[in-house]
Amino acid sequence: MVHKSDYAYAVTSVRVKENQLLSGADFSHLADAATNEEQLEYLIAKGWHKTSPSEGTSVFLRNELLDTWDFLTEIAPDISLLHSLILRKDYHNLKAGLKSSLSGVAIDKYFLLPCTVSTPLIKDAISRHNFSVLPPFLADISSEAYEILTRTGDGQLADIIIDRAALEHILSEAKRTGSAFLINIQELFVAAADIKTAFRASRMNKPREFFDRAVASCETLDRNALIAAAVSGEDELLTYLQKTDYADGADLLRQSPALFEKWCDDRAVEIALDAKYVTLGPEPLIAYYLAREAEIKNVRILFSAVANGIHYDTVRTRLRRLYA
C-alpha cells in the first residue's frame, strides 16, 4: 500500500518541473513569432521535446505530453492513481480504430497518447475482431460498438455508447483512488461532457432515447432533470443549468460552446491550484499533468493562429488559465 510519505521524492521533482512551465511572457513571445518554425525553436530552447522538421506541430505536441506522462510514470509510487486522467484516450482509440477499420484507413491513424492500454493491443484486437484480448473495461463495449457499426452503420450510436462508458469509468476510477481532489476534477470533466452532449442534442431535437443512451451519471447534476430539460429544448436546458454548480458556464454556453469548454478547463486549473499547498501525496502530480495539458492546448492555439495569420488579440480569449 502506498502512503503519502512515499511521494516525497515525486512531489519535489514536480516542484522543479513547475518552475519550467511557460509564463504569460512566453505566450506573448510565441504569439509574436512570424512562423511555426520560430515558435518551435523557442519552445525547444525552453526545454521542450526536440523535434525534426518532418514531425509537424501536432506530433510535436503529442510527444511533449507523452514525455510528461513518462516523467510522472518514472517518479510516481503508483501511476495507476493517475490513470483516470488518460482513460478517455483508451476509449477514443477504440472509437477511432473501429471506424478506421471499416473505412479502409489504417487502424491506428488517429490514435492518441498517452493511454493505459497498449495501442498495438487495440490494433490487433480490432484487426482480428477478437475483443476478448482487451481489458474487461474495453472488451464488452468493443463488441457492442462493432456490432452496431457493422449491423446498422450508425456511427453516432456507437460513439455515444463508447463515450458514456468512458465517462462513467473515468469517474469510478477516480473514486477508486479515494482522492477527493481527483474526484472533484473528474466530476467536473464528466458533468461538462454531459452538458455539452445535452446542449448539442437539444439543438438537434434528438429524441428522449438518445439522451438516455448518451448522458452519464455524476453527482453534481440530476441526470433525469438534465435529460428532461434538454428534451424540452435549449432554453429549458439552460434554465435548469442556472440552478446547478455550472450556472456561470451556462451563460457562456449560450454564447459559444468553445467558451464553455474554456470555462471548464479554467475551472479544472482552479481546482488544481489547491495542490500547490500539498506537500505529500499524489495531488501535485495530478495538478502538474493538468497544468501541462492546459499549457499544450494554449500552444496549439498559438500554433494555429500563427499558421493562419490570426492576430493574438483574436485568440487571447481562448487561451487557458495558467497554473501559476
Contacts in CASP RR format, 6 or more apart in sequence:
PFRMAT RR
TARGET T0000
AUTHOR 0000-0000-0000
METHOD contacts of the structure
MODEL  1
MVHKSDYAYAVTSVRVKENQLLSGADFSHLADAATNEEQLEYLIAKGWHK
TSPSEGTSVFLRNELLDTWDFLTEIAPDISLLHSLILRKDYHNLKAGLKS
SLSGVAIDKYFLLPCTVSTPLIKDAISRHNFSVLPPFLADISSEAYEILT
RTGDGQLADIIIDRAALEHILSEAKRTGSAFLINIQELFVAAADIKTAFR
ASRMNKPREFFDRAVASCETLDRNALIAAAVSGEDELLTYLQKTDYADGA
DLLRQSPALFEKWCDDRAVEIALDAKYVTLGPEPLIAYYLAREAEIKNVR
ILFSAVANGIHYDTVRTRLRRLYA
2 77 0 8 1.000
2 78 0 8 1.000
2 81 0 8 1.000
4 280 0 8 1.000
4 281 0 8 1.000
5 280 0 8 1.000
6 77 0 8 1.000
7 76 0 8 1.000
7 77 0 8 1.000
7 280 0 8 1.000
7 281 0 8 1.000
7 282 0 8 1.000
7 284 0 8 1.000
7 285 0 8 1.000
8 280 0 8 1.000
9 75 0 8 1.000
10 75 0 8 1.000
10 76 0 8 1.000
10 77 0 8 1.000
10 281 0 8 1.000
10 284 0 8 1.000
10 285 0 8 1.000
11 278 0 8 1.000
11 279 0 8 1.000
11 280 0 8 1.000
11 281 0 8 1.000
11 284 0 8 1.000
11 285 0 8 1.000
13 71 0 8 1.000
13 75 0 8 1.000
14 75 0 8 1.000
14 284 0 8 1.000
14 285 0 8 1.000
14 288 0 8 1.000
15 284 0 8 1.000
17 71 0 8 1.000
17 288 0 8 1.000
18 288 0 8 1.000
18 291 0 8 1.000
18 323 0 8 1.000
20 46 0 8 1.000
20 47 0 8 1.000
21 291 0 8 1.000
21 292 0 8 1.000
21 295 0 8 1.000
21 322 0 8 1.000
21 323 0 8 1.000
21 324 0 8 1.000
22 46 0 8 1.000
22 295 0 8 1.000
22 298 0 8 1.000
22 299 0 8 1.000
22 322 0 8 1.000
23 322 0 8 1.000
23 324 0 8 1.000
24 322 0 8 1.000
26 42 0 8 1.000
26 46 0 8 1.000
27 298 0 8 1.000
27 302 0 8 1.000
27 319 0 8 1.000
28 312 0 8 1.000
29 42 0 8 1.000
30 39 0 8 1.000
30 42 0 8 1.000
30 43 0 8 1.000
30 299 0 8 1.000
30 302 0 8 1.000
30 306 0 8 1.000
31 302 0 8 1.000
31 305 0 8 1.000
31 306 0 8 1.000
31 312 0 8 1.000
31 315 0 8 1.000
32 312 0 8 1.000
33 39 0 8 1.000
33 42 0 8 1.000
33 306 0 8 1.000
34 306 0 8 1.000
35 306 0 8 1.000
36 57 0 8 1.000
36 303 0 8 1.000
36 306 0 8 1.000
36 307 0 8 1.000
39 299 0 8 1.000
39 302 0 8 1.000
39 303 0 8 1.000
39 306 0 8 1.000
40 51 0 8 1.000
40 57 0 8 1.000
40 60 0 8 1.000
43 299 0 8 1.000
44 50 0 8 1.000
44 51 0 8 1.000
48 60 0 8 1.000
48 64 0 8 1.000
49 60 0 8 1.000
49 63 0 8 1.000
49 64 0 8 1.000
49 67 0 8 1.000
51 59 0 8 1.000
51 60 0 8 1.000
51 63 0 8 1.000
55 63 0 8 1.000
57 300 0 8 1.000
57 303 0 8 1.000
57 307 0 8 1.000
61 296 0 8 1.000
61 299 0 8 1.000
61 300 0 8 1.000
61 303 0 8 1.000
62 112 0 8 1.000
62 113 0 8 1.000
64 292 0 8 1.000
64 296 0 8 1.000
65 113 0 8 1.000
65 114 0 8 1.000
65 292 0 8 1.000
65 293 0 8 1.000
65 296 0 8 1.000
66 113 0 8 1.000
66 114 0 8 1.000
68 288 0 8 1.000
68 289 0 8 1.000
68 292 0 8 1.000
69 86 0 8 1.000
69 113 0 8 1.000
69 114 0 8 1.000
69 289 0 8 1.000
70 114 0 8 1.000
72 79 0 8 1.000
72 82 0 8 1.000
72 285 0 8 1.000
72 288 0 8 1.000
72 289 0 8 1.000
73 79 0 8 1.000
75 285 0 8 1.000
76 82 0 8 1.000
76 282 0 8 1.000
76 285 0 8 1.000
78 282 0 8 1.000
81 177 0 8 1.000
81 179 0 8 1.000
81 182 0 8 1.000
81 282 0 8 1.000
82 282 0 8 1.000
82 285 0 8 1.000
82 286 0 8 1.000
82 289 0 8 1.000
83 116 0 8 1.000
83 173 0 8 1.000
84 170 0 8 1.000
84 171 0 8 1.000
84 173 0 8 1.000
84 174 0 8 1.000
84 177 0 8 1.000
84 182 0 8 1.000
84 186 0 8 1.000
85 286 0 8 1.000
85 289 0 8 1.000
85 290 0 8 1.000
86 114 0 8 1.000
86 115 0 8 1.000
86 116 0 8 1.000
87 115 0 8 1.000
87 116 0 8 1.000
87 166 0 8 1.000
87 169 0 8 1.000
87 170 0 8 1.000
87 173 0 8 1.000
88 166 0 8 1.000
88 170 0 8 1.000
89 112 0 8 1.000
89 113 0 8 1.000
89 114 0 8 1.000
89 115 0 8 1.000
90 115 0 8 1.000
90 116 0 8 1.000
90 117 0 8 1.000
90 122 0 8 1.000
90 138 0 8 1.000
90 166 0 8 1.000
91 138 0 8 1.000
91 141 0 8 1.000
91 162 0 8 1.000
91 163 0 8 1.000
91 165 0 8 1.000
91 166 0 8 1.000
91 169 0 8 1.000
92 111 0 8 1.000
92 112 0 8 1.000
92 166 0 8 1.000
93 108 0 8 1.000
93 111 0 8 1.000
93 112 0 8 1.000
93 115 0 8 1.000
93 117 0 8 1.000
93 119 0 8 1.000
93 122 0 8 1.000
94 122 0 8 1.000
94 126 0 8 1.000
94 138 0 8 1.000
94 141 0 8 1.000
94 142 0 8 1.000
94 145 0 8 1.000
94 162 0 8 1.000
95 145 0 8 1.000
95 158 0 8 1.000
95 159 0 8 1.000
95 162 0 8 1.000
95 163 0 8 1.000
96 109 0 8 1.000
96 110 0 8 1.000
96 111 0 8 1.000
96 112 0 8 1.000
97 107 0 8 1.000
97 108 0 8 1.000
97 110 0 8 1.000
97 111 0 8 1.000
97 122 0 8 1.000
97 123 0 8 1.000
97 126 0 8 1.000
98 126 0 8 1.000
98 142 0 8 1.000
98 145 0 8 1.000
98 146 0 8 1.000
98 149 0 8 1.000
98 158 0 8 1.000
99 105 0 8 1.000
99 149 0 8 1.000
99 155 0 8 1.000
99 158 0 8 1.000
100 106 0 8 1.000
100 107 0 8 1.000
100 108 0 8 1.000
100 109 0 8 1.000
100 110 0 8 1.000
101 107 0 8 1.000
101 126 0 8 1.000
101 127 0 8 1.000
102 149 0 8 1.000
102 150 0 8 1.000
107 122 0 8 1.000
107 123 0 8 1.000
107 126 0 8 1.000
107 127 0 8 1.000
108 119 0 8 1.000
108 122 0 8 1.000
108 123 0 8 1.000
111 119 0 8 1.000
111 122 0 8 1.000
111 123 0 8 1.000
113 119 0 8 1.000
117 134 0 8 1.000
117 135 0 8 1.000
117 138 0 8 1.000
121 133 0 8 1.000
121 134 0 8 1.000
122 134 0 8 1.000
122 138 0 8 1.000
124 130 0 8 1.000
124 133 0 8 1.000
125 131 0 8 1.000
125 133 0 8 1.000
125 134 0 8 1.000
125 142 0 8 1.000
126 142 0 8 1.000
129 146 0 8 1.000
131 138 0 8 1.000
131 139 0 8 1.000
131 140 0 8 1.000
131 142 0 8 1.000
131 143 0 8 1.000
131 146 0 8 1.000
132 139 0 8 1.000
133 139 0 8 1.000
134 142 0 8 1.000
137 165 0 8 1.000
137 169 0 8 1.000
141 161 0 8 1.000
141 162 0 8 1.000
141 165 0 8 1.000
144 161 0 8 1.000
145 158 0 8 1.000
145 161 0 8 1.000
145 162 0 8 1.000
148 154 0 8 1.000
148 155 0 8 1.000
148 157 0 8 1.000
148 158 0 8 1.000
148 161 0 8 1.000
149 155 0 8 1.000
149 158 0 8 1.000
157 213 0 8 1.000
160 197 0 8 1.000
160 210 0 8 1.000
160 213 0 8 1.000
160 214 0 8 1.000
161 213 0 8 1.000
163 193 0 8 1.000
163 197 0 8 1.000
163 214 0 8 1.000
164 213 0 8 1.000
164 214 0 8 1.000
164 215 0 8 1.000
164 216 0 8 1.000
167 189 0 8 1.000
167 190 0 8 1.000
167 193 0 8 1.000
167 194 0 8 1.000
167 216 0 8 1.000
167 218 0 8 1.000
168 190 0 8 1.000
168 216 0 8 1.000
168 217 0 8 1.000
170 186 0 8 1.000
170 189 0 8 1.000
170 190 0 8 1.000
171 183 0 8 1.000
171 186 0 8 1.000
171 187 0 8 1.000
171 190 0 8 1.000
171 216 0 8 1.000
171 217 0 8 1.000
171 218 0 8 1.000
173 186 0 8 1.000
174 182 0 8 1.000
174 183 0 8 1.000
174 185 0 8 1.000
174 186 0 8 1.000
174 187 0 8 1.000
175 183 0 8 1.000
177 183 0 8 1.000
177 282 0 8 1.000
179 282 0 8 1.000
179 283 0 8 1.000
179 286 0 8 1.000
181 271 0 8 1.000
181 274 0 8 1.000
181 275 0 8 1.000
181 278 0 8 1.000
181 283 0 8 1.000
181 286 0 8 1.000
182 282 0 8 1.000
182 283 0 8 1.000
182 286 0 8 1.000
184 271 0 8 1.000
185 268 0 8 1.000
185 271 0 8 1.000
185 272 0 8 1.000
185 286 0 8 1.000
185 290 0 8 1.000
187 218 0 8 1.000
187 219 0 8 1.000
187 220 0 8 1.000
188 220 0 8 1.000
188 264 0 8 1.000
188 267 0 8 1.000
188 268 0 8 1.000
188 271 0 8 1.000
189 264 0 8 1.000
189 268 0 8 1.000
190 216 0 8 1.000
190 218 0 8 1.000
191 218 0 8 1.000
191 220 0 8 1.000
191 221 0 8 1.000
191 245 0 8 1.000
191 246 0 8 1.000
192 246 0 8 1.000
192 260 0 8 1.000
192 261 0 8 1.000
192 264 0 8 1.000
193 216 0 8 1.000
194 215 0 8 1.000
194 216 0 8 1.000
194 218 0 8 1.000
194 221 0 8 1.000
194 223 0 8 1.000
194 226 0 8 1.000
195 221 0 8 1.000
195 226 0 8 1.000
195 241 0 8 1.000
195 246 0 8 1.000
195 250 0 8 1.000
195 253 0 8 1.000
195 260 0 8 1.000
196 257 0 8 1.000
196 260 0 8 1.000
196 261 0 8 1.000
197 214 0 8 1.000
197 215 0 8 1.000
198 211 0 8 1.000
198 215 0 8 1.000
198 226 0 8 1.000
198 227 0 8 1.000
198 229 0 8 1.000
198 230 0 8 1.000
198 237 0 8 1.000
199 230 0 8 1.000
199 234 0 8 1.000
199 237 0 8 1.000
199 253 0 8 1.000
199 257 0 8 1.000
200 257 0 8 1.000
201 210 0 8 1.000
201 211 0 8 1.000
201 214 0 8 1.000
201 230 0 8 1.000
202 230 0 8 1.000
202 231 0 8 1.000
202 233 0 8 1.000
202 234 0 8 1.000
202 237 0 8 1.000
203 234 0 8 1.000
205 233 0 8 1.000
207 231 0 8 1.000
208 227 0 8 1.000
208 231 0 8 1.000
211 227 0 8 1.000
211 230 0 8 1.000
211 231 0 8 1.000
212 227 0 8 1.000
215 223 0 8 1.000
215 226 0 8 1.000
215 227 0 8 1.000
216 223 0 8 1.000
217 223 0 8 1.000
220 244 0 8 1.000
220 245 0 8 1.000
220 246 0 8 1.000
221 244 0 8 1.000
221 246 0 8 1.000
225 240 0 8 1.000
226 237 0 8 1.000
226 240 0 8 1.000
229 236 0 8 1.000
229 237 0 8 1.000
229 239 0 8 1.000
229 240 0 8 1.000
229 241 0 8 1.000
230 236 0 8 1.000
230 237 0 8 1.000
238 250 0 8 1.000
238 253 0 8 1.000
238 254 0 8 1.000
241 247 0 8 1.000
241 249 0 8 1.000
241 250 0 8 1.000
241 253 0 8 1.000
242 250 0 8 1.000
244 250 0 8 1.000
248 263 0 8 1.000
249 260 0 8 1.000
249 263 0 8 1.000
249 264 0 8 1.000
250 260 0 8 1.000
252 259 0 8 1.000
252 260 0 8 1.000
252 262 0 8 1.000
252 263 0 8 1.000
253 259 0 8 1.000
253 260 0 8 1.000
258 318 0 8 1.000
259 317 0 8 1.000
262 317 0 8 1.000
262 318 0 8 1.000
262 320 0 8 1.000
265 294 0 8 1.000
265 297 0 8 1.000
265 320 0 8 1.000
265 321 0 8 1.000
266 320 0 8 1.000
266 321 0 8 1.000
268 290 0 8 1.000
268 294 0 8 1.000
269 290 0 8 1.000
269 291 0 8 1.000
269 294 0 8 1.000
269 320 0 8 1.000
269 321 0 8 1.000
269 322 0 8 1.000
269 323 0 8 1.000
270 321 0 8 1.000
272 286 0 8 1.000
272 287 0 8 1.000
272 290 0 8 1.000
272 291 0 8 1.000
272 323 0 8 1.000
273 287 0 8 1.000
273 323 0 8 1.000
274 283 0 8 1.000
274 287 0 8 1.000
275 283 0 8 1.000
275 284 0 8 1.000
275 286 0 8 1.000
275 287 0 8 1.000
275 288 0 8 1.000
276 284 0 8 1.000
276 287 0 8 1.000
278 284 0 8 1.000
287 323 0 8 1.000
288 323 0 8 1.000
290 323 0 8 1.000
291 322 0 8 1.000
291 323 0 8 1.000
294 320 0 8 1.000
294 321 0 8 1.000
294 322 0 8 1.000
294 323 0 8 1.000
295 320 0 8 1.000
295 322 0 8 1.000
295 323 0 8 1.000
297 320 0 8 1.000
298 319 0 8 1.000
298 320 0 8 1.000
301 315 0 8 1.000
301 318 0 8 1.000
301 319 0 8 1.000
302 312 0 8 1.000
302 315 0 8 1.000
302 319 0 8 1.000
304 310 0 8 1.000
304 315 0 8 1.000
305 311 0 8 1.000
305 312 0 8 1.000
305 314 0 8 1.000
305 315 0 8 1.000
END
